Amino acid sequence: MAHTETDQGLVLGAGKTGSYLGVETTLSFSGPKQELEILQSGCGIFHLNWRALINVTGKDRVRWLHNMVTNNVRDLPLNRGAYNFVLNAQGRILGDLNIFNRGESLLLETDRNQVETLQTTLRRFIIMDKVELGDLGTAVSAIGIAGPKSDQLLSAAGIDVSGMQPLEIRDQRIDESVVQIIRGAEQKPNWFEIWIDATHASDIAKKLTACDAQPVGAEALETWRILRGIPQHGKDIRDRDLPQETGQMQALSFTKGCYIGQEIVERIRSRGQVHRKFTGFEFAGSAPSLGKFEAEGRSIAELTSVARAPGANGEREIGLGYVRIEAIGDNGVLSLNGAEARVVNLPF
């Protein structure tokens, strides 16, 4: 398990700890239900020690990476980012990441448990290219801020996020520290990340909590993710999944030209649809166990993530996963091993 300074209780106080996305982190402080309410109506602050940065330098970096990933790297504006997949030759997803144009370098942001696989995959295609990849490791820490009051809280703490666009990165000086502020993608409204030298992370977190940011743990963040319908690599996105099946069309450019796996992506586009799609499930009772479900000997659905979330009539069980398009009836209700599941559009 990986540990960072912000995960040793030096920033946000004590809470229940455990494993999340391959790192030891704080799962909850006051309780997942209360912390989810903070994310939905206030402003939460949280560890992001499961995220990692890779710096890409060298004169060939843009051309080389543009040919490796599914989105347009070549035309990224300065200090703007784009969501991308890395595919194999069969068009299956090996990993996902955000790529930012930092002028003299490209900055890759991904989950820490993907770093080794992504670097190994990408380095395999550095032939005569002048390209270097460097994992920034634990030298930098990431603090997350999310909730409808995030903008005003950050402003009160002296952090200017005015006018920031989705996946924009901005450099700022806070007291004696230079930080990088990232605004979340469109799927993550009111989401900000503060990347800072690990030795100064506690000071910035104290400033934010003094302005009334409330600590939240990974359990509440996981429920928030599922409510937003955001797939998680390793859970909802695996190396057997095709890009269009995930519904994450913001990761794809159909005008950039060739890249690894592009032929399969284009073939699916030309045919107009896939046989299954990423979707939400709402259960009438308890959700079944994760996995695949069959009817009359044919696979009809797969459940990849579940959560208990607030609803109009109390708590409900919801999930993310895939459904065979032809299996969706007129009323959108399926029986998954006896559990009644309604197929719903995302986000919930």
N, C-alpha and C positions, 0 to 999 in steps of 0.2 A: 504494500500500500504506500502511496505517496503522501507526504505531509508537507505543508507549507506553513510559514509563520502565521498567516491568517487563520490557520486551522488548528492552532494550538491553544485557542482560548484567549489569545493576546488582544483580539480585536473586539469580538462581539459578545464575549462572556461565555459561561458554561451552558451546555445543553446535552441532549442525547446524541451520541456519536455512533457512526456505523459506516458501512461501505455504500458508496454511490458512484456509479460509472468508473469503478476501478480505483477509487481513492477513499481514504478514511476522511470523513467530513462530518459536520454537524447536521444531524437529521431533523432536529426540532429544538426549539427553545421553550416557548410557552405552550406549544401544541399545534399540530398541523391545521386543525380547523380554524383556530384563531389567526394563525399566520397566513392562511389562504385569504381570509377576510382582509388582512392588511394589504396583500397584493392586489386585491380587487377594489379596495376603497381608500387606501392610504398610500404609504410608501415603505417598502421593505428594503432592508440591506442584507446582503448574504455573501457567503464565500463562493468563489468560482474556481476553486483549486482543481476542478476536473477539466478546466479548459487550458489550452497551451498555445504558444506562439512559435512559429518557425519563420526565420528570416531568410529570404532568398536574394542573393546578390549575384553580380557578374553581368557582363555586357549583353549576354544572350538570354537573360532571365525571362524577358517578356515573351519573345518569340517561342522559346522552349516551353514555358508553362502554358502559353496559349494553346499549344498543340497537345497538351496532356489532359486538359480538363474540359468540362462540358459547356462552360460559359465563356463570354468574351473578355479576355484579359487584356488584349492588345489595346482596346479603346476605353479602358477604365479611366475616368477622370482622376486627377490628383486627389488623394485623400478620400477616395470613395471605394466601396467594396462591392463584391458580388458573391452570391452563394453558388457553389459548384459541387459537382460529383467528379470522382475519379472512377473510371470504368475499366473493366478488362476488355479483351478483344471481342468477347461475346456480349458486350453491352451490359454486363452485370455490375452492380455498384460495389466498389471496393472501399469507398470512404466518402465523406463529405467534409466541406470546409468553406470558410469565408476567405476571400482573397482581396487584399487591399493594396492599392497603388500608393506607395510612399515616396515616389519620386526616384530616389537613388536605390530603392529596393522594393521588393514585394513582401508583404506580411501575410502569412497564412495563419488563420485561427481555426482550431479544431479541438476535439476532445483529446485529453491526454492519452487515453487508451488507444487512440488511432495514430499517434505520432510515429511509432516505430514502423507500422505497416505502410503508412503513406510515404515516409522518407525512403524506405526500401524500394517501394514501387516506383517512385519518381526517379530515384537515383539510377535505377536500371536503364533509364532512357537518356541519361547524360552521356553522350558519346564523345563528340569533339566540341561540345558546347562549353562556353565559359560561364558556368553556373555553380554556385555554392549554396548549400542548405545548412542552416544552423539552428538547432533547437535552443530556444532561450531558457529552457529549463525552469528552475525555481528562482532564477535571478529576478524575475518580475512576478508580482502577485496581481490577481484580478479581484476587484470588489464589484459586486452587482447591485444595482438599484432598480427597483421596478414598482409600478403602481401609478394611479392617476395623479398623485401629488408629487411625482418625481421631479418634474421640471422646476416647480416652485421651491422644493427643498434644496435641490442642487444650487439654484440661484441664491438662496439664503446662506449656503455654505461658500459662496464666492466662486462657484463653478458655472461658467457660461455655456449653456447648451442651446441658446436661442437660435432658431432657424436651422438646426441640424436636421438633415435628411436621413432616412433609413440607410443603415450601413455606411454612414459617414464617420470618419475618424478625425479627431481634432486634438492638437497639442495645446496644453495649458500649463501654466506655472501656478501651483497652489502652495502658498508659503514658500518653503525652500525646495519644493519638489516639482519636477517636471513630470506630468502625467499624460497619458493618452486616453481620451474619452471616445468611446464607440457608442453610437446609437444603434439600437436593435433593428432587425429587419422588420418589414411591414407586419409579419405574423406576430411580432413581439412589441405591441404598442407600449409606450411609456417604460421602455427597458433601456438601461444604460450600463455600460461596463467601464470601469476605471482601472487601467493598467498602470502599475507604478512599481518602482524599485521596491523589492520586498522589505528592505530595512525601514521604509517610510510608510508601509501599508497601515500600520496601527494608528499612526497620527491622522491619516486621512479618514479612516473609519471612525475614530473618536470625534472628529469634526462633524461628520455626517450624523452620527447618533445624537450629538449635542443639538442638532437641528431637528430632531424628532424622527429620524429614520429608525424603523423598528426591525430588530433581527428576525429573520425567517430562515428555516432550514430546508434541506433538500426534499423532505417529504411534501411540504406545501408547494415547493417549486415543481415537483413531479406532477401533482394534481393540476396545477396551473397550466403546465405544458400540455397535458391531455385535454383539458378544457379548451385550450387554444387550437387543438388539432395539429400540433407540431410533432412530426415523427422524430424519433431518437435513433441515431445510428447504433447498430448492435442489438436493438430491441425491435423497432418497427421497420428499419431499413437494414437488410442483410445482403450478403454477396450473391444471393440467388434472385434478388429483386431487380427489375428493370426500371429505369428512371420514370417513364410515363405511368407506371403502375403506382408509384408513390404520390402522384398528383403534384409534385413539387416542380411545376413548370418554370418557376423563376430561376431554376438552376440550369436551364437549357437555352442555348442560342442555336437557331436554325439557319443562321446566315454567316457564321464564322468560318466555315470550311472544315477541313479534316481534323479529327482528333481520335484518340484510341476509343473504339466502341461506337464511333459516329455512324457507321453504316447501319448498325442495328437500330439506333435511335431514329435515323431518317426513315428506315423501312417501316417502323411502327407509325411514324407521323404520316407517311404516305397512305397507309392502310386506314387511318382515321380513328383507330381505337385499340385498346388492349382488352384482354379477356377478364381481367380483374382490376379492381381499383382500391386505393386506400380510402378508408371511410371511418365514420364514428358508429358506435353501437350503444344503444340505451337499453338497459335490461329491466324487465318488469319485476324481477326479484334479484336473487344473487347472481353474480356473473360466474360463468363456468371457468375452469382452469384455462390458462393460456394454451394455445395450440391450434391445430387444424380440425375442421369439422366436415363430416360427409353426410350426404343424403342419397339414398339409392345407389350407393357405391361410388359416388362422385364427390370430389371436394367442392364445397360451396363457400366456405369462409375460413378465415384464420384470425384468431384473436392474439394481439401482440402486446398490448398494454391495458391495464385496468386501473380504475380509481373510484373511490367513493366521494361524491361531490354534492354540494347543496343544489336543491331543485325547488320548483314552485311549491311542491307539496312535501317538503322535507328532503332528506338525503336520498340519493339515487346512485346506482352503480352504472358506470359508463366505461367504455373501452375504445381502443383504436385497433385497427387491423385491416384486413383485406376481404373483399367479397367478390365472388364471381358475378359478373353483371347479369347474366341470364338467370341467376338464382334469386334475384330481387323480384318479389311479386308485386302486385298492384298496391298492396298496403305496406310494403317494405318490411314485413315482419318475417323473421327466420326462426327456426327452432335449432338451437345449437346444443345438442345432447340434452334436450329437454328444457333448456333455458330459453325463454322467449326474448328475442333480441330484435329491436327495431333499428334499421339502418337509417342513419341521420347524416345530414350534411355537416361539414366542419366549417368554422369552429362551432362547438356546442352553444 
